[in-house]
Amino acid sequence: MRIYKTAFIPLLAFGLLTACGETEENVTNENTSEVERKTPNENQVDRFADIQVLRYEIQDFDKLSLDQKKLVYYLSQAGLAGRDIIYDQNGAHNLAIRKCLESIVENYDGDKETDEWYLFMTYSKQVWFANGIHHHYGMDKIMPQFSEAYLDELIASTGAKISENAKKVMFSNDTDMKRKVKNANVDMIVASANNFYGPGVTQSAVEDYYAERIDKSDPRPIEYGLNSTMILKDGALYEDVWKSGGRYGEAIDKIIFWLEKAVGVAENEDQAAALKKLIEYYQTGDLKTWDDYNILWVKSTSGDIDWINGFIEVYGDALSKRASYESIVQITDFEASRQMKVVADNAQWFEDNSPLMESHKKKNVKGVSYKVVQVASESGDAAPSTPIGVNLPNNNWIRQEHGSKSVSLGNIISAYDKAAGPGLVEEFANDQEEVERAKKHAYLAGKLHTALHEVVGHASGQINPGVGQPSETLKNYASTLEEARADLVGLYYIMDPKLIDLGLITTLEVGKAEYDGYIRNGMMTQLQRLELGKQVEEEHMQNRQLVAAWVIEKGTDENVVKKIERDGKTYYNINDYDKLRILFGDLLKEIQRIKSEGDYEAGRHLVETYGVKVDQEIHKEVLERVAPLDLAPYSGFVYPIFVPEKDENGAITDIKIENKQSFVEQMLYYGKTYGILD
């Protein structure tokens, strides 16, 4: 599971979650003479559409040993070797479109000052940022704002190639319009443009396929469907497994090549054992081997270097089965990790004192490890838009029996902090007291909520025997409810005096700052990410609106949170923080019950009633209020390049960091260096 920057760093979110006014996405082909060009400021590498690109630093890399530097390098290369996979997973035509765009950008020597070239470059950057032609967050297709005739001119001028079918998908207003559709009233597989399922595959057929194969009484189930494309073969459903010699095999072989090199410089035997098992998994595609790898990986906690690599998160699949490829390579931030380790050390206390039903509490919270890390490299679904926190593995029985690893991506959070601005909090806070509270405490509040969400939240609770995994019982609502559950754990405890006793905070004003920001974000500010008239579909947005809307409704009689209208603007004011905490606990208890018992109907009711529907008047107001701030709603990164220095015999003598590429330079470099799949 992941945390994204918008969820738990309110002060940062105020600077990053804003609408971008009339962006390139709103410009019509007929109005290219009035194109509004975005230019980066001193903190940005690039700025386009609704996106800002930032740069982060890696501290003290030179203090690592040569073998540690090699390990970082080899793991980074392994991650980037799979970069093409995420493009193909996100859509069948993405690789062809990306390569066409890259060829044009690389070779075009015509006039680059025209509006159409600017719009073409904006589209290219959006595709690179989203790993495909659909928005990385909203999932809607990114429509080119230049003409098809202009693309034809560029192709003729540069010799770039693209099929007519792929070009049609780019410009069509009725084909592949959304990468993932979450709507229980339609066939979500047929409606979604992602490439997890082949032509002719239907949702009901897939559900029947797994219903026949999954034993809900199995105490240690594999993650069915995690690493395969479901296709029709000879008229029957068939799982085309992602492995060496199979689908994506050419890229996976490169991943294996670099992982084998990493084994040779592993910091200890536990690391080496985990890497060898990961290689075996990629060679066989066997999901039991994947579980074995995750157990070894969870136990490997003593090194300074760690990694995430594989087909992991299922957010991209409406059925929450098939996982997107991702890679994160990380270096421990020792001082920050020591400060936050106290949360993991007290995980059992948090579980014992939670508002859950006793039968839903874990009697022995296993091996939760928490570290603050520096990101060295990211790829696939983790880049260029990155989470700020990760808790893995996702398989519930492994977490229950063997524990999990939680990391906070410290240098990513720091980079966001440097680029953030105060505009949104000042616009949407009800009074100056809230503004000052955010300035003083929101950054720490966000870090603590991240830790509590990942370490305690995702590690807490248990499923009743024989119920089955949430992906089966709660289906398309599983991810939303799990993120809401983890959010609620963090919200419940961030106002607990225990945090003062543990030395994590000195005042409960920190918790109040998190409550202020969470309600504002859930009810209003996150709506600037949506086009007017849209409903909420992305899981993290659904979970935040669900939580905020539910507690406000349930606290109406006692006026716990009051909606205020003043000078034509809407605000939310928390009148009773203690009662609000109780409501957070009540909702946490109910969502854990839903998960533990597999209560699909109750879960569906919560999400559909509170998490999906948007008040269109409020939405319109939010867009109007954030437009003048001209801040990018979405952020991502360019990444350091690791350059080996070699002696006359070809042996690596050192690894240096280069960190000066522009976003365009990096995307072209990646395309040339790691463009493995056709």
Protein Blocks (a to p, Z undefined) as FASTA:
>chain_A
ZZdfklmmmklmmmmmccehjafklpcfklmmmcccddddfkbfbdchjbccdddddehk
lmpcfklmmmmmmmmmmmmmmmmmmmmmnocklmmmmmmmmmmmmmoccdfkbfklmmmm
mmmmmmmmnopabdfklopacddfbdfklmmmmmmmnopacdfklmmmmmpckgokbfba
cdfkbcfklmpmbfkbcehiafklmmmmmmmmpcfklmbbcdehklcccddeehiacddd
ddehiahklmmmmmmmmmmmmmmmcfbfklmmmmmmmmmmmmnopaklmmmmmmmmmmmm
mbmbdcdedjfbfklpmnlmaccdddddddddfklmmmmmmmmmmmmmmmmmpcbdfklp
cfbdghiacdddddfbdchjlbfbdcfbdcddfblklmmmnopcddddfklmmmmmmmpc
fklmmmmpmblklmmmmmmmmmmmmmmmmmmmmmmmmmggcddehkbpfklmnmmmmmmm
mmmmmmmmmmmmmmgfklmmnopambfklmmmmmmmmmmmmmmmmmmmpcehiacfbfkl
mmmmmmmmmmmmmmmmnomaacddeehiacdddfblklmmmmmmmmmmmmmmmmmnopak
lmmmmmmmmmmpccfklmmmmmmmmmmnopafbdcdddddddddddfkopafbdcdddfb
cfklmmmmmmmmmmmbZZ
